[in-house]
């Protein structure tokens, strides 16, 4: 499994983060338009979002789940050493 580093940044407000993300997406969409990827602005915007916003690979495990109990018949069938 490939592990990616996650950068943690502090921001004064959530609005500042949203504006920064919007500007980055806008710039990427414009770059896609200039490179001739697509002339459709919505396609460029969605591609830019996909390029810049990624979903981290995370595996969740239920730590409160009870372990499975083995039945007495299965314990009797277990080989002895």
C-alpha positions as CSV (number, residue, x, y, z in Angstrom):
1,X,0.0,0.0,0.0
2,X,1.3,3.4,-1.0
3,X,1.3,6.0,1.8
4,X,0.8,9.6,0.9
5,X,1.9,12.4,3.2
6,X,-0.9,14.7,4.3
7,X,0.0,18.3,4.8
8,X,-1.7,20.0,7.7
9,X,-2.0,23.8,7.3
10,X,-3.5,26.3,9.7
11,X,-5.8,29.0,8.5
12,X,-7.4,31.9,10.2
13,X,-10.8,31.2,8.8
14,X,-12.6,28.5,6.7
15,X,-13.5,31.2,4.3
16,X,-9.8,31.8,3.6
17,X,-9.4,28.1,2.8
18,X,-12.4,28.1,0.5
19,X,-11.1,31.2,-1.4
20,X,-7.7,29.6,-1.8
21,X,-9.1,26.4,-3.1
22,X,-11.4,28.2,-5.5
23,X,-8.5,30.2,-6.9
24,X,-6.4,27.0,-7.3
25,X,-9.3,25.3,-9.1
26,X,-9.9,28.3,-11.3
27,X,-6.2,28.5,-12.3
28,X,-6.1,24.8,-13.1
29,X,-9.2,25.0,-15.2
30,X,-7.8,27.9,-17.1
31,X,-4.5,26.0,-17.7
32,X,-6.6,23.1,-19.0
33,X,-8.4,25.5,-21.4
34,X,-5.2,27.0,-22.6
35,X,-3.6,23.6,-23.2
36,X,-6.6,22.7,-25.4
37,X,-7.8,19.8,-23.2
38,X,-11.4,20.8,-23.7
39,X,-13.3,23.9,-24.8
40,X,-16.1,23.2,-22.4
41,X,-15.7,25.3,-19.2
42,X,-17.6,22.9,-17.0
43,X,-15.5,19.9,-18.1
44,X,-12.4,21.9,-17.4
45,X,-13.7,22.9,-14.0
46,X,-14.6,19.4,-13.0
47,X,-11.3,18.0,-14.2
48,X,-9.5,20.7,-12.2
49,X,-11.5,19.8,-9.1
50,X,-10.6,16.1,-9.7
51,X,-6.9,16.9,-10.1
52,X,-6.7,19.1,-7.0
53,X,-9.1,17.5,-4.5
54,X,-8.3,13.9,-3.8
55,X,-10.0,11.4,-1.4
56,X,-7.4,9.9,0.9
57,X,-7.0,6.2,1.0
58,X,-8.3,5.3,4.4
59,X,-9.2,2.0,6.0
60,X,-11.6,2.2,8.9
61,X,-11.7,-0.5,11.5
62,X,-14.5,-0.9,14.1
63,X,-12.5,-1.0,17.4
64,X,-15.6,-1.7,19.5
65,X,-16.7,-4.8,17.6
66,X,-16.7,-7.9,19.7
67,X,-14.5,-10.7,18.7
68,X,-16.3,-13.7,17.2
69,X,-16.9,-16.5,19.7
70,X,-16.0,-20.0,18.7
71,X,-18.6,-22.6,19.5
72,X,-17.9,-25.4,21.9
73,X,-18.2,-28.0,19.1
74,X,-15.5,-26.2,17.1
75,X,-13.3,-26.2,20.1
76,X,-13.7,-30.0,20.6
77,X,-12.8,-30.5,16.9
78,X,-9.6,-28.6,17.2
79,X,-6.5,-30.9,17.0
80,X,-4.5,-31.4,20.1
81,X,-0.8,-31.1,20.2
